[in-house]
Amino acid sequence: MRKKKHFYTVICLIAGVILLTTAAAANYGNANGYPLFKSAIKKLLYVDNFSASVKFELIYDGETLQSQETLVKLDSDGTVLKYSKDVSNSGLSENQIVNESWIVKNDDDSESGARYSDISHSGDQWFIYPTYSEPWSNPAEDEFTRKAIRFAELIADTFVGDLKNNFVQTSNTDGKVSYQIVLSGNQLPEYVSAGLSMMFSAAKNQNGTYVFYHPDFDMETEEAAKIRDRAWEKLSEMGNRGVIYVSADGTIRYFADIDEYYGSDVYEPSVDRFGDIIHTLNTDPTPETAKCYFTVDEEGRLLSSIVEGIVSSYDRSGQKHTLGIRITANINDYGTTVIEYPEIPESDTVYDYTVNDPNTGYHVKITRNGVEVTEGSEKAVVDTEPAGDTEDTGSAKE
């Protein structure tokens, strides 16, 4: 009987040790989530060969309103050192804006004297500029960068606070470890609500002078030009403050500020414009949820991450809306990324600024359909508009 009693005692001790060890391992894995995420982000700053995609989404009432996706490739030892591609989308239209750029290493006898060239294009136009700055440098070699990283790290630790204990390990297979943290609005610190309220007020109280036109207002007629002149004259009479709305028949109506215009009977909300959405909301945003998911490999390198925050607010009619931001990142090909040299279609137009003119010091060679069409001192013309003064041709309906 005594032997059996000792046997049960040993079994209980072994079971206790197993339970304690399992619990300790689980707690260690969960407690390790935040520092592991922070370390993975810091490591990414020091990597000189990788491929990554980052997508930024603006979400309104559960639908993606606008998105910006960036693809980045880095190969600091390659002939093509860096590649980036930006794709902008509006979820409510088929409009898509794509821009690409490459940083390539020049030959030692390059006429511009620059170590690198920046090749970019949008549509069927290409631009080649000399660049003298390094496309990538190791943060460890720069004292200011090291201090900036350390400062950002301390700020993040302060803001995260005890929330770091909410990270939960969700999987650990094939050397890949995944974590998540999901918080409801009432779990977030009070400074989150205060910050949202401040930003909301700042967005609604932007100063500026605007002229908005009804979509059916014919901008091409001679009379329309006179009406447009009268609209801006009216703003000048009002001290260049406020908003002018021009109706379809050319009637001019003045509003003291942008908020008064958005609250008027002539404005019809347009959910494809972020500024319009902000002005249709009537109450301070309230945090709804905050989420973060990430995966690292066996070396602690970041493989993927999703960060999402959702807030809610009510419009002037009392209807509830949600507004959120989602950032999705995927990183791969650590140490194996190779970037191809860009192929420029012969039919496209190329503006090459890498050749110096000995007389002017500035030169551009323009090639179209594979033929040099002009060569001399020219400068690209960029259309610009005065900051703060805006004309809008389709933001309201009567």
GULO-363524 format. One line per field, with one value per residue (C-alpha): residue number from 1; x, y, z. Coordinates in Angstrom, 1 decimal, always signed. Example, Ala and Ser with C-alpha at 12.3 -4.5 7.8 and 13.67 -1.06 7.14 Angstrom:
// residues 2
i: (1:2)
u: (+12.3:+13.7)
v: (-4.5:-1.1)
w: (+7.8:+7.1)
***
This chain:
// residues 398
i: (1:2:3:4:5:6:7:8:9:10:11:12:13:14:15:16:17:18:19:20:21:22:23:24:25:26:27:28:29:30:31:32:33:34:35:36:37:38:39:40:41:42:43:44:45:46:47:48:49:50:51:52:53:54:55:56:57:58:59:60:61:62:63:64:65:66:67:68:69:70:71:72:73:74:75:76:77:78:79:80:81:82:83:84:85:86:87:88:89:90:91:92:93:94:95:96:97:98:99:100:101:102:103:104:105:106:107:108:109:110:111:112:113:114:115:116:117:118:119:120:121:122:123:124:125:126:127:128:129:130:131:132:133:134:135:136:137:138:139:140:141:142:143:144:145:146:147:148:149:150:151:152:153:154:155:156:157:158:159:160:161:162:163:164:165:166:167:168:169:170:171:172:173:174:175:176:177:178:179:180:181:182:183:184:185:186:187:188:189:190:191:192:193:194:195:196:197:198:199:200:201:202:203:204:205:206:207:208:209:210:211:212:213:214:215:216:217:218:219:220:221:222:223:224:225:226:227:228:229:230:231:232:233:234:235:236:237:238:239:240:241:242:243:244:245:246:247:248:249:250:251:252:253:254:255:256:257:258:259:260:261:262:263:264:265:266:267:268:269:270:271:272:273:274:275:276:277:278:279:280:281:282:283:284:285:286:287:288:289:290:291:292:293:294:295:296:297:298:299:300:301:302:303:304:305:306:307:308:309:310:311:312:313:314:315:316:317:318:319:320:321:322:323:324:325:326:327:328:329:330:331:332:333:334:335:336:337:338:339:340:341:342:343:344:345:346:347:348:349:350:351:352:353:354:355:356:357:358:359:360:361:362:363:364:365:366:367:368:369:370:371:372:373:374:375:376:377:378:379:380:381:382:383:384:385:386:387:388:389:390:391:392:393:394:395:396:397:398)
u: (+0.0:+2.9:+4.5:+1.2:+0.8:+4.3:+3.5:+0.4:+2.5:+5.2:+2.5:+0.9:+4.3:+5.1:+1.6:+2.1:+5.5:+4.1:+1.2:+3.5:+6.0:+3.2:+1.7:+5.1:+5.8:+2.5:+2.8:+6.4:+5.1:+2.4:+4.5:+7.1:+4.8:+5.3:+9.1:+9.3:+7.2:+9.2:+12.5:+11.3:+10.5:+13.8:+15.6:+13.9:+15.7:+19.1:+18.3:+19.8:+18.2:+14.5:+11.1:+8.1:+4.6:+2.6:-1.0:-2.8:-6.6:-9.2:-12.4:-15.8:-18.8:-16.9:-15.9:-12.5:-12.9:-9.4:-6.2:-2.5:-0.2:+3.6:+6.0:+9.6:+12.6:+16.1:+19.4:+22.2:+24.9:+23.1:+23.3:+19.7:+19.7:+16.1:+12.7:+9.4:+5.9:+3.0:-0.6:-3.5:-7.1:-10.5:-12.8:-15.8:-14.3:-12.0:-9.4:-5.9:-2.7:+0.6:+4.1:+7.3:+10.9:+14.3:+17.7:+20.5:+24.3:+26.1:+29.3:+32.4:+32.6:+29.0:+28.8:+26.7:+29.3:+26.6:+27.0:+23.3:+20.4:+16.8:+14.6:+10.8:+7.7:+4.0:+1.9:+3.9:+6.4:+9.8:+12.2:+15.9:+17.6:+21.1:+21.1:+24.0:+22.5:+23.0:+19.8:+20.4:+22.7:+23.1:+21.3:+24.1:+26.6:+24.7:+24.5:+21.4:+19.5:+20.4:+19.2:+16.0:+15.2:+15.8:+13.6:+10.8:+11.1:+10.7:+7.7:+6.1:+6.8:+5.2:+2.0:+1.6:+2.1:+0.3:-1.4:+1.7:+0.4:-2.6:-0.5:-1.4:+0.5:-1.8:+0.6:+4.1:+4.8:+7.7:+9.7:+7.1:+5.5:+2.3:+0.8:-2.3:-3.8:-7.5:-8.8:-12.2:-12.7:-13.1:-9.7:-7.8:-6.2:-8.0:-5.3:-6.5:-9.9:-8.4:-6.1:-8.9:-11.0:-8.2:-7.5:-11.2:-11.6:-8.4:-9.7:-13.1:-11.6:-9.2:-8.8:-8.9:-10.7:-12.8:-15.0:-17.3:-19.3:-22.4:-21.6:-24.0:-22.4:-20.9:-17.3:-16.6:-18.8:-17.8:-20.4:-19.0:-15.6:-17.3:-19.2:-16.0:-14.3:-17.3:-17.0:-13.4:-14.2:-16.9:-14.3:-11.9:-14.7:-15.2:-11.5:-10.6:-12.4:-15.2:-16.7:-18.4:-20.9:-21.9:-25.2:-26.0:-27.5:-24.6:-26.1:-23.5:-24.0:-21.6:-20.9:-18.9:-16.8:-16.4:-18.4:-21.4:-21.2:-21.2:-24.2:-26.2:-29.0:-26.8:-24.3:-24.8:-22.4:-19.8:-18.3:-15.4:-13.8:-12.3:-12.8:-16.5:-16.9:-15.2:-17.6:-20.7:-19.9:-21.4:-19.9:-16.4:-15.2:-15.3:-12.8:-14.5:-11.6:-7.9:-6.2:-2.7:-1.6:+2.0:+4.2:+8.0:+10.4:+12.9:+15.4:+12.9:+12.4:+9.0:+7.1:+3.7:+1.7:-1.9:-2.7:-6.3:-8.2:-11.9:-13.8:-17.5:-19.3:-22.8:-23.8:-26.2:-29.2:-28.2:-27.0:-24.0:-20.9:-17.6:-14.3:-11.1:-7.5:-5.9:-2.2:-1.1:+2.6:+4.2:+8.0:+9.9:+13.0:+15.4:+18.9:+17.7:+16.0:+17.3:+15.9:+15.6:+16.7:+13.6:+12.6:+11.4:+9.0:+10.3:+6.9:+7.2:+8.6:+11.9:+13.2:+16.9:+18.5:+21.7:+23.8:+25.4:+25.5:+29.0:+27.5:+24.3:+25.1:+21.5:+20.5:+17.6:+17.5:+14.0:+13.4:+10.0:+9.3:+13.0:+14.0:+15.7:+13.3:+15.1:+18.3:+19.1:+18.5:+15.0:+13.2:+10.2:+7.0:+5.0:+1.4:+0.9:-1.9:-1.7:-1.9:-5.2:-7.2:-9.2:-11.7:-14.0:-16.2:-18.2:-18.6:-22.2:-25.6:-28.6)
v: (+0.0:+2.4:+1.7:+2.5:+5.7:+6.9:+6.0:+8.3:+11.0:+10.8:+10.8:+13.9:+15.6:+14.8:+16.1:+19.3:+19.9:+19.3:+21.8:+24.4:+24.1:+24.3:+27.3:+29.0:+28.4:+29.7:+32.9:+33.4:+33.1:+35.6:+38.1:+37.9:+39.2:+43.0:+43.0:+40.5:+42.7:+45.8:+44.0:+42.7:+46.2:+47.5:+44.7:+45.6:+49.0:+47.3:+44.9:+45.8:+43.1:+42.3:+42.8:+44.3:+45.4:+47.8:+48.6:+51.5:+51.4:+54.0:+52.1:+53.7:+51.7:+48.5:+49.2:+50.3:+53.9:+54.6:+52.6:+53.2:+50.3:+50.5:+47.8:+48.2:+46.1:+46.7:+45.2:+47.4:+45.4:+45.2:+47.2:+48.3:+49.1:+50.1:+49.7:+51.2:+51.1:+53.1:+52.3:+54.5:+53.4:+54.8:+52.1:+53.9:+54.4:+52.7:+55.4:+54.1:+56.0:+54.0:+55.4:+53.4:+54.3:+52.7:+53.7:+52.3:+52.5:+54.5:+53.6:+55.3:+57.4:+58.7:+62.1:+63.5:+62.6:+61.2:+57.7:+56.9:+57.6:+57.9:+56.4:+56.9:+56.9:+57.6:+56.5:+56.8:+59.4:+58.5:+60.8:+60.1:+62.3:+62.1:+61.5:+62.0:+60.6:+57.1:+55.0:+53.1:+53.5:+51.4:+53.1:+51.8:+54.0:+57.2:+58.6:+60.7:+57.8:+55.6:+58.2:+58.8:+55.0:+54.9:+57.9:+56.4:+53.1:+54.8:+56.7:+53.5:+51.8:+54.7:+54.7:+50.9:+50.6:+47.6:+46.8:+44.8:+42.1:+41.6:+40.0:+36.4:+33.7:+32.1:+29.7:+28.3:+26.0:+25.5:+28.2:+30.8:+32.4:+34.4:+36.8:+39.0:+41.6:+42.6:+45.4:+46.9:+50.7:+50.6:+48.9:+51.7:+54.4:+57.7:+59.6:+57.7:+59.3:+62.7:+62.5:+61.4:+64.3:+66.8:+65.5:+65.5:+69.1:+70.1:+68.4:+70.2:+73.6:+73.9:+77.4:+78.1:+79.8:+77.7:+77.9:+74.9:+74.4:+72.4:+69.4:+70.8:+74.2:+74.6:+75.7:+76.2:+79.2:+82.8:+83.6:+81.0:+82.7:+85.9:+84.1:+82.5:+85.9:+87.3:+84.4:+85.2:+88.9:+88.1:+86.2:+89.1:+91.4:+89.1:+89.3:+86.1:+84.0:+81.5:+79.5:+80.4:+78.0:+78.4:+76.7:+75.1:+78.4:+80.5:+81.8:+82.7:+81.9:+82.7:+80.8:+82.1:+79.0:+75.4:+73.9:+76.1:+75.0:+71.3:+71.9:+73.7:+72.5:+72.8:+70.2:+66.5:+64.2:+62.5:+59.5:+59.3:+62.3:+62.0:+65.6:+65.4:+62.5:+64.3:+67.3:+65.1:+63.7:+65.6:+63.9:+63.2:+59.8:+57.0:+54.1:+50.8:+48.3:+48.1:+45.0:+43.9:+40.6:+39.7:+36.8:+36.4:+33.7:+31.7:+34.6:+37.1:+38.8:+40.3:+38.3:+39.9:+42.4:+43.8:+46.8:+48.1:+50.8:+51.5:+54.5:+55.4:+58.7:+60.0:+62.3:+65.2:+63.0:+60.8:+57.8:+55.9:+55.5:+53.7:+55.0:+53.1:+52.6:+49.3:+48.8:+45.5:+44.6:+41.5:+41.1:+38.3:+37.3:+38.4:+38.2:+36.9:+39.9:+40.8:+43.9:+43.9:+46.9:+48.8:+48.3:+51.5:+51.0:+52.6:+54.4:+56.2:+59.7:+59.9:+63.1:+62.4:+65.0:+63.1:+64.8:+68.1:+71.1:+72.7:+76.1:+76.1:+73.3:+72.1:+69.8:+67.5:+65.1:+64.2:+60.9:+59.9:+56.8:+55.9:+59.2:+62.2:+65.1:+67.9:+68.5:+71.7:+73.6:+72.9:+72.4:+70.3:+72.3:+71.3:+72.6:+74.0:+75.8:+78.3:+76.7:+77.3:+78.5:+75.7:+75.3:+72.2:+71.3:+68.5:+68.3:+69.4:+68.9:+71.1)
w: (+0.0:+0.8:-2.5:-4.3:-2.2:-3.2:-6.8:-6.8:-5.2:-7.9:-10.6:-9.1:-8.8:-12.5:-13.6:-11.5:-13.1:-16.6:-15.9:-14.5:-17.3:-20.0:-18.3:-18.0:-21.7:-22.7:-20.6:-21.9:-25.5:-24.9:-22.9:-25.7:-28.4:-28.1:-27.8:-30.6:-32.9:-32.0:-32.5:-35.9:-37.1:-35.9:-37.7:-41.0:-40.8:-41.0:-43.8:-47.2:-49.4:-49.2:-51.0:-49.3:-50.1:-47.9:-48.5:-46.8:-46.8:-45.7:-44.7:-44.5:-43.3:-43.8:-47.5:-48.8:-49.8:-50.9:-51.0:-51.6:-52.2:-52.3:-53.5:-52.5:-53.4:-52.1:-53.3:-52.0:-53.9:-57.2:-60.4:-59.7:-56.1:-55.4:-57.0:-55.8:-57.3:-56.0:-56.9:-55.8:-56.1:-55.3:-54.2:-55.8:-59.3:-61.8:-61.6:-60.8:-60.6:-61.0:-60.5:-60.7:-60.0:-60.1:-58.6:-60.8:-60.5:-63.1:-64.9:-63.6:-66.8:-66.4:-68.0:-65.2:-62.6:-60.4:-58.9:-59.5:-61.8:-60.8:-63.5:-63.1:-65.2:-65.1:-68.0:-71.2:-69.9:-68.5:-66.5:-65.8:-63.3:-61.8:-58.0:-55.7:-52.5:-51.3:-51.8:-48.6:-45.6:-42.5:-39.5:-37.3:-39.0:-38.4:-34.8:-35.4:-36.9:-34.0:-31.5:-33.5:-33.5:-29.8:-29.2:-31.3:-29.4:-26.0:-27.2:-28.5:-25.1:-23.3:-25.4:-25.5:-21.7:-20.2:-23.5:-24.4:-22.1:-24.4:-27.2:-27.7:-29.6:-32.1:-33.9:-34.0:-36.9:-39.3:-37.6:-38.1:-35.0:-35.2:-32.6:-32.3:-30.2:-30.4:-28.2:-27.9:-27.6:-23.8:-23.4:-25.1:-23.0:-22.7:-24.6:-27.8:-27.6:-26.7:-29.7:-32.1:-30.9:-31.5:-35.0:-35.8:-34.8:-36.7:-39.9:-39.7:-39.0:-41.9:-43.1:-46.8:-49.7:-52.0:-55.1:-55.7:-58.9:-59.5:-61.8:-64.4:-64.6:-68.1:-67.6:-71.3:-72.2:-72.4:-69.8:-67.5:-67.5:-66.3:-63.6:-62.4:-62.2:-60.3:-57.8:-57.0:-56.8:-54.3:-52.2:-52.4:-51.2:-48.2:-47.2:-49.0:-46.5:-46.9:-49.7:-53.0:-54.5:-58.1:-59.1:-62.5:-63.7:-62.6:-59.4:-56.8:-53.1:-50.3:-47.1:-44.2:-43.8:-45.1:-42.3:-43.1:-46.7:-45.8:-43.6:-46.3:-48.6:-51.7:-50.5:-51.2:-49.4:-51.6:-50.0:-52.5:-50.8:-47.4:-46.5:-47.3:-45.0:-42.1:-42.5:-42.6:-39.2:-36.3:-33.2:-32.0:-33.1:-30.6:-30.7:-31.7:-32.1:-32.5:-34.0:-34.8:-36.3:-37.2:-38.1:-37.7:-38.9:-36.8:-37.1:-35.7:-39.1:-39.9:-42.5:-42.4:-40.3:-40.3:-38.1:-38.1:-36.1:-36.4:-34.9:-35.1:-35.3:-36.1:-39.0:-38.8:-39.2:-36.3:-38.4:-37.2:-39.4:-39.0:-40.3:-40.1:-41.3:-42.2:-42.9:-44.4:-44.9:-46.4:-46.5:-48.3:-50.3:-47.5:-49.0:-52.4:-53.9:-57.4:-59.3:-63.1:-65.1:-66.4:-70.0:-71.6:-74.5:-77.7:-78.2:-74.9:-74.3:-72.3:-70.7:-69.8:-67.5:-66.9:-69.6:-68.6:-71.0:-70.7:-71.4:-69.2:-66.8:-67.5:-70.3:-71.3:-74.1:-75.2:-77.1:-78.6:-80.6:-80.3:-82.0:-80.3:-81.0:-79.4:-77.6:-75.7:-72.6:-71.5:-68.3:-67.6:-67.0:-64.0:-63.5:-60.0:-58.2:-55.4:-52.0:-50.2:-53.3:-54.8:-57.5:-57.4:-60.4:-59.0:-55.3:-54.8:-56.4:-56.0)
***
